[in-house]
């Protein structure tokens, strides 16, 4: 069944397991109208969730997608042949998921690419099965892309972290991103004090147009184990600037068995990707000296793009600024 027929409400879905309250077990998103304020159809979103033996978290991820109330959605779940309760959960939500499979695959990134190939959307994103979207995330993303045709990829500057139980645990902030900063290694996802200067581009909060996906090769690097998102961003930057919205869109769940629990392993793979694409990690001191001494120039590589909602115009507008 296609999820695009009508927006879903909490009452449409199976009741949550006993004791589960709050988002996404209870719906906080209002159903969106079938068209935008100027009468256009909402852009078709295709969301892919890859999963393997993540039954403890999968249902929450699914509900965080379905309860968005988005009226033009294709949702695909690619399960890698799980042996836990994942298939039972998928069968439970079968009538609301556009397509799901449970079979051996070539790994997370190969499964995501296969899911995208079957989706056929205008706007694309993937949500890992232990992560969740924030309420109204798809409304914000769909509205931005509808109002701003020249924005080709979008992320959030409000970076949410959920704890293992799915409770909002912490929030990070980013003022935005530049091509120069990315290829200087400022978005490698460092930890500790360095994270404030070098915020990661949060994968579960990032959406992009199908046209950008195609221009960047239309694939994910399945040879990578951890940093496939970072490698995709490197190819996106060759074609377009990343726009940032100051609204939470998605959240990363910290749980003991996640693939990225070893930050050093992710760092090694991401730095290899950076070098492969012509970048070089220059460190925090280089960034601070550049900003302090003004050793930068007004070029597209230094352009930071942000979007904000204009209350008078009742639409999203783009704000651009050259930064160090």
Secondary structure, DSSP 8 states (H G I E B T S, - for coil): --GGGS---GGGS----TT--STTTS-------SB-TTS-B---EEEEEEESS-HHHHHHHHHHHHTT--SSEEEEEEE---SSTHHHHHHHTGGGSSEEEES--S-HHHHHHHHHHTT--SEEEE--TT-EE-TTHHHHHHHHHHH-TT--EEEESEEEEE-TTS-EEEEEE-----HHHHHTTTTS---TTHHHHS----GGG-EEEHHHHHHTTS---TT-SS-HHHHHHHHHHTT---EEESS--EEEE--TT-GGG-HHHHHHHHHHHHHHTT----HHHHHHHHHHHT----SGGGEEEEEEEETTTTEEEEEEEE--
